[in-house]
Amino acid sequence: MNRKRIAIAVLIAALFGAFCAYGTSTIEIPGFEMTVAYLSTIFYARLLLGVFVGIGDNIKILKGTYKNAALRGAIFGILTSIVISFYGGAVTFIGAGIIYGIITDLLATRFSK
């Protein structure tokens, strides 16, 4: 287990989580009341993305370090975004999760060596 990779991934994901929760707090979803609990769930899901990316270094899907990291990050982004997409905005949350996952995994792969 690469502790440096986990720390990098969790830090990046925490930044994305704060950004995502703030962005969500500034919009209105018709028929939905924004609560601190929901915003915390968004932050937690992004933090969980960082944990998955951090410990998922040994998962090989494709040949090529960065191609594999991008696909792995996208998959983790989808998996961790499904939970927060149940209340609306599924396309937005899952799309952001894919992007955040790719960026997080690529940066963690690059800087953890």
Secondary structure by P-SEA (a helix, b strand, c coil): ccaaaaaaaaaaaaaaaaaaaaaaaacccccccccaaaaaaaaaaaaaaaaaaaacccccccccaaaaaaaaaaaaaaaaacccccccaaaaaaaaaaaaaaaaaaaaaaccc
